[in-house]
Amino acid sequence: MQLILSALNHALLITGFVAIIMLVIEYLNVVSQGAWQERLSRHLFGQYLLATFLGVTPGCLGAFAVVTMYTHRRMTLGSVVAAMIATSGDESFVMFAMIPKTAILLHALLFVIGLIAGFLTDRLAGAQLTRFLSCSEDFTLHQQDYCRCFAVDQFAAQWKKCSAARGTLTFSLLAFLVLVAAGQIGPEHWNWVRTTLLLTSCAGLFIVVTVPEHFLEEHLWKHVIRQHVPRVFLWTAGALLLMELITKQWQIGDVIQNNNWVVLILAAMVGLIPESGPHLIFVTLSAQNLVPLSTLLTSSIVQDGHGMLPMLAHSRRAFFLIKFIALGVGLVVGLALMALGY
């Protein structure tokens, strides 16, 4: 029972932090107009830079944007490869919550590897393959409606007719904030982790309290809370419980550490699954110091959350080609890094 409660407590902390950061990113994504993306996509190096940046950004939005631009010939095949190698999907949030120092180093490596792999892909594949695998329609950017995300004249009216979504999110964030401040969730003593959690919670609370109803319903409630949060919590709780059993009950940590080469190849194979979640097993193994950086990096290179799912609807040939390239890059980089002792 203690193992279950410990796993649930950590899962609640991680999921709360992930959800809040997702709220902030969704907020910034809607507030920004995106004109710079249009300018950068006209230049090849700009495409690699933009795709890798969007890919390394935590969450699925950046990967979705790259796939959309690729299918309408605004980006090359190499740009998609760069983005998918750089991205870790929702697992990025979890890594920054569990192993922040490792996460920073890992994402920096993913950014560099993504840029190089994207450039080499286009050099070897050429523009003809991109035209063959992408559709013939051009990409039309529609002007986004300007979002008055903090309108003083609408604030009182929004709360007089407070929706269930706004009330639920506000209460949940307040409860999370109080529990963190009291030390019931997260660190028991004041440190930078608790301070960060409180500051991000306040930012998330400000967003939920002030944004207009349409933004809250469509972007925060339907997208972040209903689509992402349950999956993150269930996968995180399951992975943490599994790691508790592995390290404390089954005591097979030594078996994993003595078979690092096998575990690395397994991580690459699991990374082929186009879904957020399975990668969390290797994140938690890394947090327990049971696998080296090379294994976590291999898993991160090959897996792309569910960023590639839209590609399945567009072109299965492109999907499998990109996954094959990511698998090759992940194995080469990971095995080389492990051979060097990392």
C-alpha positions as CSV (number, residue, x, y, z in Angstrom):
1,M,0.0,0.0,0.0
2,Q,2.9,2.4,0.8
3,L,4.3,1.8,-2.6
4,I,1.0,2.7,-4.3
5,L,0.6,5.8,-2.2
6,S,4.1,6.9,-2.9
7,A,3.7,6.4,-6.7
8,L,0.3,8.2,-6.7
9,N,1.8,11.2,-4.7
10,H,4.7,11.6,-7.2
11,A,2.3,11.1,-10.1
12,L,0.0,13.8,-8.8
13,L,3.0,16.2,-8.4
14,I,4.3,15.5,-11.9
15,T,0.9,15.6,-13.6
16,G,0.0,18.9,-11.8
17,F,3.3,20.5,-13.0
18,V,2.8,19.1,-16.5
19,A,-0.8,20.3,-16.7
20,I,0.2,23.8,-15.6
21,I,3.1,24.1,-18.0
22,M,0.8,22.9,-20.8
23,L,-1.7,25.7,-19.9
24,V,1.0,28.3,-20.1
25,I,2.3,27.0,-23.5
26,E,-1.2,26.8,-24.9
27,Y,-1.8,30.4,-23.7
28,L,1.4,31.7,-25.3
29,N,0.7,29.7,-28.5
30,V,-2.7,31.4,-29.0
31,V,-1.5,34.9,-28.0
32,S,1.4,34.8,-30.5
33,Q,0.5,35.5,-34.1
34,G,3.1,33.2,-35.8
35,A,4.3,35.5,-38.6
36,W,7.9,34.6,-37.9
37,Q,7.1,31.0,-38.7
38,E,5.9,32.0,-42.1
39,R,9.1,34.0,-42.9
40,L,11.5,31.3,-41.6
41,S,9.8,28.5,-43.6
42,R,10.9,30.2,-46.9
43,H,14.5,29.4,-46.2
44,L,16.0,25.9,-45.9
45,F,18.2,26.6,-42.9
46,G,15.3,28.5,-41.4
47,Q,13.1,25.4,-41.9
48,Y,15.6,23.2,-40.0
49,L,15.9,25.8,-37.3
50,L,12.2,26.3,-37.0
51,A,11.3,22.6,-37.1
52,T,13.9,21.7,-34.5
53,F,12.8,24.5,-32.3
54,L,9.2,23.5,-32.6
55,G,10.1,19.8,-32.0
56,V,12.2,20.4,-28.9
57,T,9.4,22.5,-27.4
58,P,7.6,20.3,-24.8
59,G,4.3,18.9,-25.9
60,C,2.7,17.9,-29.2
61,L,1.8,21.3,-30.7
62,G,5.2,22.0,-32.3
63,A,5.3,18.5,-33.9
64,F,1.8,18.9,-35.2
65,A,2.7,22.2,-36.8
66,V,5.7,20.8,-38.6
67,V,3.7,17.9,-40.0
68,T,1.1,20.3,-41.2
69,M,3.6,22.5,-43.0
70,Y,5.3,19.4,-44.5
71,T,2.1,18.0,-45.9
72,H,1.6,21.3,-47.7
73,R,5.1,21.5,-49.0
74,R,6.2,24.3,-46.7
75,M,8.8,22.1,-45.1
76,T,11.1,19.4,-46.4
77,L,11.3,15.8,-45.3
78,G,14.5,16.6,-43.5
79,S,12.7,19.3,-41.5
80,V,10.2,16.7,-40.2
81,V,13.1,14.3,-39.3
82,A,14.7,17.2,-37.4
83,A,11.5,17.9,-35.5
84,M,10.7,14.3,-34.7
85,I,14.2,13.6,-33.4
86,A,14.2,16.7,-31.3
87,T,10.7,16.1,-29.8
88,S,9.9,14.0,-26.8
89,G,6.2,14.9,-26.7
90,D,4.5,15.1,-23.3
91,E,7.4,13.2,-21.7
92,S,9.5,16.4,-21.9
93,F,7.3,17.9,-19.2
94,V,7.8,14.9,-17.0
95,M,11.6,14.9,-17.5
96,F,11.8,18.6,-16.5
97,A,9.8,17.7,-13.4
98,M,11.7,14.6,-12.4
99,I,15.3,15.1,-13.7
100,P,15.6,18.8,-14.6
101,K,19.4,18.9,-15.1
102,T,19.4,15.8,-17.2
103,A,16.4,17.1,-19.2
104,I,18.3,20.4,-20.1
105,L,21.3,18.5,-21.3
106,L,19.2,15.9,-23.2
107,H,17.1,18.6,-25.0
108,A,20.3,20.5,-26.0
109,L,21.6,17.2,-27.5
110,L,18.3,16.5,-29.2
111,F,18.4,20.0,-30.8
112,V,21.9,19.5,-32.2
113,I,21.2,16.0,-33.4
114,G,17.9,17.0,-35.0
115,L,19.6,19.8,-36.9
116,I,22.3,17.5,-38.3
117,A,20.0,14.7,-39.1
118,G,17.5,17.0,-40.9
119,F,20.3,18.5,-43.0
120,L,21.8,15.0,-43.9
121,T,18.3,13.6,-44.8
122,D,17.7,16.3,-47.3
123,R,21.2,16.0,-48.7
124,L,20.7,12.3,-49.3
125,A,17.0,12.2,-50.2
126,G,16.7,15.4,-52.1
127,A,13.7,17.5,-52.8
128,Q,12.1,15.0,-55.2
129,L,11.3,12.6,-52.3
130,T,9.6,15.5,-50.4
131,R,7.4,16.3,-53.4
132,F,6.6,12.6,-53.9
133,L,5.5,12.1,-50.3
134,S,3.7,15.4,-49.7
135,C,0.4,16.6,-51.0
136,S,-0.1,19.0,-53.9
137,E,-2.0,21.6,-52.0
138,D,-0.4,24.8,-50.9
139,F,-0.6,25.8,-47.2
140,T,-2.9,28.7,-46.4
141,L,-2.3,30.6,-43.2
142,H,-5.6,31.8,-41.8
143,Q,-5.5,34.9,-39.7
144,Q,-6.2,34.0,-36.1
145,D,-8.8,35.9,-34.2
146,Y,-7.2,38.2,-31.8
147,C,-7.5,36.8,-28.3
148,R,-8.2,39.3,-25.6
149,C,-6.8,37.0,-22.9
150,F,-7.1,39.6,-20.2
151,A,-10.0,41.9,-20.7
152,V,-10.9,43.9,-17.5
153,D,-14.4,44.8,-18.9
154,Q,-15.2,41.1,-19.4
155,F,-13.7,39.8,-16.1
156,A,-16.8,40.3,-13.9
157,A,-19.2,39.0,-16.5
158,Q,-17.1,35.8,-16.9
159,W,-17.3,35.0,-13.2
160,K,-21.0,35.9,-12.8
161,K,-21.7,33.1,-15.3
162,C,-18.8,30.9,-14.2
163,S,-18.7,27.7,-16.3
164,A,-18.1,24.3,-14.8
165,A,-14.8,24.1,-16.6
166,R,-13.5,27.4,-15.1
167,G,-14.8,26.5,-11.7
168,T,-13.2,23.0,-11.8
169,L,-9.9,24.3,-13.0
170,T,-9.7,27.1,-10.5
171,F,-10.6,24.9,-7.6
172,S,-8.1,22.2,-8.7
173,L,-5.2,24.8,-9.1
174,L,-6.0,26.3,-5.8
175,A,-6.0,22.9,-4.1
176,F,-2.7,22.0,-5.8
177,L,-1.1,25.3,-4.8
178,V,-2.2,24.9,-1.1
179,L,-1.0,21.3,-1.0
180,V,2.4,22.3,-2.4
181,A,2.7,25.2,0.0
182,A,1.9,22.9,2.9
183,G,4.4,20.3,1.8
184,Q,1.8,17.6,1.2
185,I,2.8,17.4,-2.5
186,G,6.4,17.8,-3.6
187,P,9.4,18.7,-1.3
188,E,8.7,18.8,2.5
189,H,11.0,21.8,3.0
190,W,11.3,25.0,1.1
191,N,13.7,24.9,-1.9
192,W,13.8,25.9,-5.5
193,V,11.6,23.1,-6.5
194,R,8.7,24.2,-4.2
195,T,9.2,27.8,-5.2
196,T,9.1,26.9,-8.9
197,L,5.9,24.8,-8.4
198,L,4.2,27.7,-6.5
199,L,5.2,30.3,-9.2
200,T,4.0,28.1,-12.1
201,S,0.8,27.3,-10.2
202,C,0.1,31.1,-9.7
203,A,0.7,31.6,-13.5
204,G,-1.7,28.8,-14.3
205,L,-4.3,30.2,-11.9
206,F,-4.0,33.6,-13.5
207,I,-4.6,32.2,-16.9
208,V,-7.6,30.2,-15.9
209,V,-9.1,33.1,-14.0
210,T,-8.7,35.7,-16.7
211,V,-9.0,34.0,-20.1
212,P,-12.3,34.3,-22.1
213,E,-14.7,31.4,-22.1
214,H,-14.0,30.2,-25.6
215,F,-10.3,30.0,-25.0
216,L,-10.8,28.2,-21.7
217,E,-13.2,25.7,-23.1
218,E,-11.5,24.9,-26.5
219,H,-7.8,25.2,-25.6
220,L,-7.5,24.6,-21.9
221,W,-10.3,22.2,-21.0
222,K,-10.9,20.2,-24.2
223,H,-7.2,20.0,-25.3
224,V,-5.0,20.1,-22.3
225,I,-7.2,18.7,-19.5
226,R,-9.3,16.2,-21.3
227,Q,-6.8,14.9,-23.8
228,H,-3.5,15.1,-22.1
229,V,-3.8,15.1,-18.3
230,P,-5.5,11.7,-17.8
231,R,-3.0,10.0,-20.0
232,V,0.0,11.7,-18.3
233,F,-1.3,10.7,-14.9
234,L,-2.0,7.1,-15.7
235,W,1.3,6.5,-17.5
236,T,3.3,8.3,-14.9
237,A,1.6,6.5,-12.0
238,G,2.0,3.2,-13.7
239,A,5.7,3.8,-14.6
240,L,6.5,5.0,-11.1
241,L,4.8,2.0,-9.5
242,L,6.6,-0.3,-11.8
243,M,9.9,1.3,-10.9
244,E,9.2,1.0,-7.2
245,L,8.5,-2.7,-7.7
246,I,11.6,-3.2,-9.8
247,T,14.0,-1.5,-7.4
248,K,12.4,-2.3,-4.0
249,Q,10.4,-5.5,-4.3
250,W,11.7,-7.5,-7.3
251,Q,15.2,-6.1,-6.9
252,I,16.1,-6.5,-10.6
253,G,17.9,-3.2,-10.9
254,D,21.3,-5.0,-11.1
255,V,19.9,-7.1,-14.0
256,I,19.0,-4.0,-15.9
257,Q,22.4,-2.3,-15.2
258,N,24.3,-5.5,-16.3
259,N,22.4,-5.6,-19.6
260,N,22.6,-1.9,-20.7
261,W,23.2,-2.8,-24.4
262,V,20.0,-4.9,-24.5
263,V,18.0,-2.2,-22.7
264,L,19.2,0.5,-25.1
265,I,18.0,-1.6,-28.1
266,L,14.7,-2.2,-26.3
267,A,14.3,1.5,-25.7
268,A,14.8,2.2,-29.4
269,M,12.2,-0.4,-30.3
270,V,9.7,1.0,-27.8
271,G,10.3,4.4,-29.3
272,L,8.8,3.3,-32.5
273,I,5.3,3.3,-30.9
274,P,3.6,6.6,-32.0
275,E,2.2,7.4,-28.6
276,S,3.1,9.4,-25.5
277,G,3.6,7.1,-22.4
278,P,5.8,4.1,-23.1
279,H,8.9,6.4,-23.0
280,L,8.1,7.2,-19.4
281,I,9.4,3.8,-18.4
282,F,12.9,4.8,-19.5
283,V,12.6,8.3,-17.9
284,T,11.8,6.8,-14.6
285,L,14.6,4.2,-15.0
286,S,17.0,7.2,-15.6
287,A,15.7,9.0,-12.6
288,Q,16.5,5.9,-10.5
289,N,20.0,5.8,-12.1
290,L,19.3,2.4,-13.5
291,V,20.1,3.3,-17.1
292,P,22.8,5.6,-18.5
293,L,22.2,8.8,-20.5
294,S,22.8,6.9,-23.8
295,T,19.7,4.8,-23.3
296,L,17.5,7.8,-22.4
297,L,18.9,9.7,-25.4
298,T,18.2,6.8,-27.7
299,S,14.6,6.5,-26.5
300,S,14.1,10.3,-26.9
301,I,15.5,10.3,-30.4
302,V,13.4,7.5,-31.7
303,Q,10.1,8.3,-29.9
304,D,8.1,11.4,-30.8
305,G,5.1,11.2,-28.5
306,H,2.1,11.3,-30.7
307,G,3.5,14.0,-32.9
308,M,3.6,11.6,-35.9
309,L,0.0,10.4,-35.7
310,P,-1.2,13.1,-38.2
311,M,1.4,11.8,-40.7
312,L,-0.4,8.4,-40.7
313,A,-3.5,10.0,-42.1
314,H,-1.4,11.8,-44.7
315,S,1.2,9.3,-45.9
316,R,2.0,5.9,-44.3
317,R,5.1,5.7,-46.5
318,A,6.4,9.0,-45.1
319,F,5.5,7.9,-41.6
320,F,7.5,4.7,-41.8
321,L,10.4,6.3,-43.6
322,I,10.8,9.0,-40.9
323,K,10.5,6.5,-38.1
324,F,13.1,4.3,-39.8
325,I,15.5,7.3,-40.1
326,A,14.9,8.2,-36.4
327,L,15.5,4.6,-35.4
328,G,18.8,4.5,-37.3
329,V,20.0,7.8,-35.8
330,G,18.9,6.8,-32.3
331,L,20.8,3.4,-32.4
332,V,24.0,5.0,-33.9
333,V,24.1,7.8,-31.5
334,G,23.1,5.8,-28.5
335,L,25.5,2.9,-29.1
336,A,28.3,5.3,-29.8
337,L,27.6,7.2,-26.6
338,M,27.4,4.0,-24.5
339,A,30.7,2.8,-26.0
340,L,32.2,6.0,-24.7
341,G,30.9,5.2,-21.2
342,Y,27.9,7.4,-21.0
